[in-house]
Amino acid sequence: MNPPITQLLAAAEGKTLEFKRDLSSPRNILKTLVAFANSAGGQLLIGIDDDRKVVGVERPLDDEERLCNLIADSISPHLVPNVEIVTHEDKSVLVVETFPSSSRPHYLKNEGHEKGVYVRLGSSNRQASPELIAELRRSTSGVAFDEQPMPALSINDLNIDAAQRMFGPEHTLTEEALLTLRLLVREQGRLVPTKGAILLFGKNREQYFPDAWVQCGRFVGTDKARIFDHTEIHSHLPSCVEEIMDFLKKHAMRAADFSGVQRKDVWSIPLLILREAIVNALVHADYSHQGAPIRVAFFDDRIEIENPGILVPGMTVEAMKRGVSNLRNRVIARVFRELRLIEQWGSGVSRIFREAQEQGLPEPSIEEIGLHLRFTVYFAHPMTAETAVTTGHPKESGDDTTNGVESESRLESRLESRLESRLESRLESALAARVVLLLIEQPAGKAQLAQMLGQKTVSGTLHRQIKSLLEQQFIEMTLPEKPNSRLQQYRLTPQGRALVAEMKGD
């Protein structure tokens, strides 16, 4: 067997591993095999007691035959796991290996195809809901949830203008482009939007998907007993990324680092990691699931990002860490990639764990909680939820340095935060305000601005804010005759500098 039985015995029970003492409770064994087949596969060892001691089975050949007969008589569609008798410490153990099935959903015949379907959540088996059963069927047919058409709707139910602003002038959303992105599909001679299109750019998204929004909260301490601040985000999904990040930054600590050639902001929370986790939640959420929105909870010691939907069939946390990707929402993922909100499918989670290790942070955790997936990012040092009245940002505690940044920079950071808040109220965008602040000292290109903002690449939102600032004549190109030049940079106009001076003087 691979892995060997000694390695299996050293592992904890979980999504793909379970131990049983004997065949005295065949129903629980059958439920486990059904759940394994409907989820990511797994191995069941019979002959192991609750203390992980190998007790073996008394009649291995008879028990093997009995188990195979139970499986054949009790599970539908027909399931054929690999059953082996393995000797360990002179005792016989039945090792039953079940693989992810292409015939799912499997169910227990005596419970029926509606109530007898089970999936694996952690180390337990859970009865599948109708929505989850539908996803199991979709996963075998190769049709993603958000690729399904909505024949009762038309292109008029999409906010194409908002979508075009996000994509920018370099990507015109013609009818052909909308078909290529699978935002539109042909259905009975008509062009109709897909579920992904409505989720991304629908004018009345929550009429059809009532839980497709984001709830953010800042809590006092390390539990949800006291809430300090909260907000609800109902924007188009691509815009949610920056709005969630803005909420997190609002309650994070920031200082200025002048140790290098250029001034750099140092944040008390890992922005790059959090951004990846937020994008992952928005792209992989199960929007067919009803009952709760995406939730972002900011505690003193961690941030939890929770989205509806468990791991897609065939996927495990270990596979996610290795960069394996199995998309639940292909349309949403494709649009996020075109908007440069994600770089490469499947790379986000592995990059999160790599970044956490490089930054010396505790390893993030991924858990299936009920019918939700929770991604937890831990801080290197806890922080409090108390806010400074003059800045709207939490006060810093401890001695006079943070990550090696000198305390003299804190006053400037507070003054800049106040200026940023005033600019945001005038420009109606926190990101636009930060772009203006970054351009006060010297010109910068889009890629440089993205890096200073803590982004891996130039996002669609940054493209839009730069375009808006250009249209309002607060910034200008350094090479206006070559707008698409790779050397293109942006600088404040006299009007932009006058705006900054006005905000400073308030």
Secondary structure as UniProt FT lines:
FT   HELIX           5..10
FT   TURN            15..16
FT   STRAND          17..20
FT   HELIX           26..38
FT   TURN            39..40
FT   STRAND          42..46
FT   TURN            50..51
FT   HELIX           60..74
FT   STRAND          75..76
FT   STRAND          82..88
FT   TURN            89..90
FT   STRAND          91..98
FT   TURN            102..103
FT   STRAND          107..108
FT   HELIX           109..111
FT   HELIX           112..115
FT   STRAND          118..121
FT   TURN            122..123
FT   STRAND          124..127
FT   HELIX           130..141
FT   HELIX           145..147
FT   TURN            151..152
FT   HELIX           155..157
FT   HELIX           160..167
FT   TURN            169..170
FT   HELIX           175..180
FT   TURN            181..182
FT   STRAND          184..187
FT   TURN            188..189
FT   STRAND          190..194
FT   HELIX           195..201
FT   TURN            203..204
FT   HELIX           205..208
FT   TURN            210..211
FT   STRAND          214..219
FT   TURN            221..222
FT   STRAND          227..233
FT   HELIX           237..250
FT   STRAND          254..257
FT   STRAND          264..267
FT   HELIX           271..284
FT   TURN            287..288
FT   STRAND          294..298
FT   STRAND          302..308
FT   TURN            313..314
FT   HELIX           317..321
FT   TURN            322..323
FT   HELIX           330..338
FT   TURN            339..340
FT   TURN            345..346
FT   HELIX           347..358
FT   TURN            359..360
FT   STRAND          365..369
FT   TURN            370..371
FT   STRAND          372..378
FT   TURN            389..391
FT   TURN            403..404
FT   HELIX           408..427
FT   HELIX           430..438
FT   TURN            439..441
FT   HELIX           446..452
FT   TURN            453..454
FT   HELIX           460..471
FT   TURN            472..473
FT   STRAND          475..477
FT   TURN            480..481
FT   TURN            483..484
FT   TURN            486..487
FT   STRAND          490..492
FT   HELIX           494..505
//
